[in-house]
Amino acid sequence: MEPGTADGRFLGDVGFWVERTAVHEAAQQGEALRLQQLIESGACVNQVTVDSITPLHAASLQGQAQCVQLLLAAGAQVDARNIDGSTPLCDACASGSIECVKLLLSHGAKVNPPLYTASPLHEACMSGNSECVRLLIDVGANLEAHDCHFGTPLHVACAREHLDCVKVLLKAGANVNAAKLHETALHHAAKVKNVDLIEMLIEFGGNIYARDNRGKKPSDYTWSSSPPAKCFEHYEKTPLTLSQLCRVSLRKATGVRGLDKIARLDIPSRLIDYLSYN
């Protein structure tokens, strides 16, 4: 049994297990002045609710950067986890707040926390903020982080049709043929019937013949004579060009994340430009 207090509250790993406090409310609503007053009066910034949400989680999820800054300065635990295992950085990425993400990272937030749920990069891809995706990748986010429900960040970006995020992931070296129950990002693109997404994935080496756990190819999820079906038919009949094959082969051979890092290798600049995808 958990240790308790006289008024029936339970002690958790951080502070007390309570209902939402005034600090939670001020943080969520972005009431920075009130939050500062509560902190100065001795309020605990690490109290957790019954679902283990800290004030820092609440502020991060709403993109309240000023409150995030106040809480961190007052000693809020930067990698505290809620009942789902998510950290404030996950919540900041979900909100799409670049400012909150930068603040949390500057205070040591783990970009790859050992989670059994969606990573910060997954959350950024869900929110569709390509700038946030790029920032996380720049500080070492795992491109192949796998969630049992969502798959990889690329799966998430494709399922949500966030083309800018997909392009950032692919240019950084994400595995275009990574599978979730044998289902690839190209299967997702076919299901959402997005021709631009289908073309982008194939240009980066997406396997149009990959089969999922139902034995279906991506094209099997399209309607006959529809634009997506015609797109798959075109690529089935027309092999990739030499430049496209070179780009795919170079990415696989080097294992380097991003063309900007490929530039460090002894590869002519004209070839790098030739392989760039815009």
N, C-alpha and C positions, 0 to 999 in steps of 0.2 A: 504493500500500500504506500502511496506517495505521502511524504511528510506534509502536514497541513498547518494552518494557523487557526487562531481562536475564532476568527470570523468566517471560517469555512473555505478559505482560499487555499489552493494547492501550490506548493513550491515546484517550479519547473527548473530546467537547466539555466534559464536566464530570468532573474527577477521572480515575479509571481505569475501564476496562471489566474488571470482576472478577465472580466468583461472589458470592453474597450474603455480606455482611460481618456482623460482630458488631453494627455500628450498624444495619444493615437489620433484623436479627433483634430487637434490643431495641426498635426503633421499631414493628415490626409487632406484637410481643407486648405492647406497652404497659409495658415495663419501664423506667419513667422514671428510677429511681435508677441503674440500670446504664447507661442512655443518657447520663446526666449525667456519670458517671465516665469513659465512653469519650470524651466530648467534651472533658472537662478533661485527659485524657491525650494529647490531640492528634489523635484520630481525625477523618478527613475526613467531613464531613456531606454532601458533594456527590459521593461516589463513586457511579458508576452500574454496574449489572449488565450482563450481555451483552444484555439486552433494555431497557437504558436506564432502569431503574427506580432512582430515588433513595430514600434512607431516608424522605424526605418523602412520596413516593408511597406507600410501604409503610405509614406511619403514618396517612396520610389515608384510604386504602382501608379500613383497619380501624377508623376513627373514634377513634384514640388521640389525643385533644385535648392531653393534657399533653405527649406526645412531639412532637406538631406544634409546640407552643409552644417547646419546648427547641430543636428543630432550626431554627426560624425565628430564634430569638434568637442561634443560633450561626452564622448566615449561610447557611442553606440557600436555594437558588435557588427562589423561590416559583412561577415559571412554567416550571420544567424540564419537558421532554417525554419520555415513554417511547417505546418503539419504535412504538406505535400513534398517537403524537402527543398523547396525553392528558396533561393537567397535573394536579398535585396537587388543584386545585380540582375537576376532573372526578371524581377518585377520592373526594374528600370528599362530593360530591353523590351519588355512587353508593352510598356507605355510609349516606347519610341523616343524617350527623352535622352538625347545625346549628352546634355549637360549633366544629368544625373549619372549616366554611365561613366562619364569622365571623372566625376567626383568620387564615385565608388572605387574605380580602378586606381585613382591617385592615392586612395587610402588603403590599398592592398587587397581589394576584392579579388577573389580567384576567378579567372576567366574560364577555367575548366574545373569547377568544383566537382567532387566525386558524388554525382547525383544518380538517382534511379528514375529520374524524370527528365523533362526537357531541359537542355542546357541553355545558358544565356544566348548562344548563337541560334538555337532553335527559336527562342522567344523573339529575337530580333527579326528572324525570317518570317515569323507569324505576323508580326506587326507591320512588316513590309518596309522597314526603314533601312535602305541600302547603305546610308552613311554609317549607321550603327553597326551593320554587318561588316563593313570595311574596317571600322575601328577595332572591333573584336578580333578580326583576322590578323590585323597588324600587331596586336599584342599577344598573339599565339593561340587563338581559339582553335579547338580541334574541329577540323572540317568534317571529319567522319564520326563525330559523336553520335551515338545511336540510342534512340528512344524506342522502347518496345511498341509504343502506339504510333509514333510519328515517323520512325525511320531516321534518316539523316537530315541535317538542315536543308539539303538540296531537295529532299522529298517534300519537306514542309513548304519551301518557297514555291515549288511547282504546284503543289496542291492548292495553294492560296493564289496562284497566278501572279506572283510578284516578280515580274521579269527582270527588273533592275537588280534585285537580290540574287536571282538565279545567275545573272551575268557576272556579278561580283564573285560569287562562289566558284563558278566555272573558271574564271580567269585566275583565281587564286589556287586552282588545282584540285577542286573537289572531284571525287570519283563520280563521273557521270553515270556509270553503270552499277553503282552501289545498290544493293537489293534489300528490301524489307519483305520477307516472305516471298522472295524471288521477284517482287514487284519493283521495277526501276522508276526513276523520275520520269522516264518517257511514257510509262504506263499512266502516271498521274496526268501528264500533259495531254494524252489521248482522251482520258476520262473527262477533263475539263474542256476538251475540244478547242484548244488554243493553238492555232497554226504557228504563230510567232514563236511560241514556247517550244513546240515540236521541232521547228527548224533550228532553233538555237541549240537544243540538246543534241540533235544529229550532227550539227556542224562541229560540236565538241566531242564527237565520237560515240554518241548514244547508239546502242545496239537495237536496231529496229526489229531484230529477230528474237530478242530476249523473251522468255516465257515466264509468266508468273506461276503461282502455286495452283492455278486453275488451268494451266497449260495454254494460256492465251498470250498472243503477241500484242504490243501496243495498238497496232492497227485493228485488232479484233474488237476494240472498244469504240470504234468509229462507225458512223452510218455510211452505207454504200453511197458513193458519189458526193458525199459531203466534202467541204474544203479540207478537213483533217485527213479524210480517207484518200483524197487525191494527192495530198502532200506525201503521205506514206508511199503511195503507189509510185510517185515520181522518184523518191529515193530508192525504192526497190529496183526500179528500172535503170536509174542513173547512178553509177558509183560516185563516191566522193572524188573531187578533183585532187590533183597532186598536191596543191598547196594545203588543202584541207587535211589530207592524209599526213603530210609533213607535220602540221601543227599538232595533230593528235599523237603521232609517234614521238615527237619531241617531248611533249608533256609527260607521256608515259615513261620515256627513257630517262629523263632527268630527275623526275620525282621532285622538282623544285616548285614551290608554291608561288605562282605569279610570274608574269613575263618580266616584271621589274627586277626579280631576283635571277631570272635566266640571264639577264644582261651581265651578271657577274662572271658568267662562264665565257669561254673563248669561242663565242658565236658571233659572226659578223652582224653589225647593227642592221644592215639591210635585211638579213634573214629574220631578225627579231621583228622588224617592222612588217615584214611579209607575213609573219605568223600571228600578228596582232588581230584581235577580233573587236570590231567597233559596231 
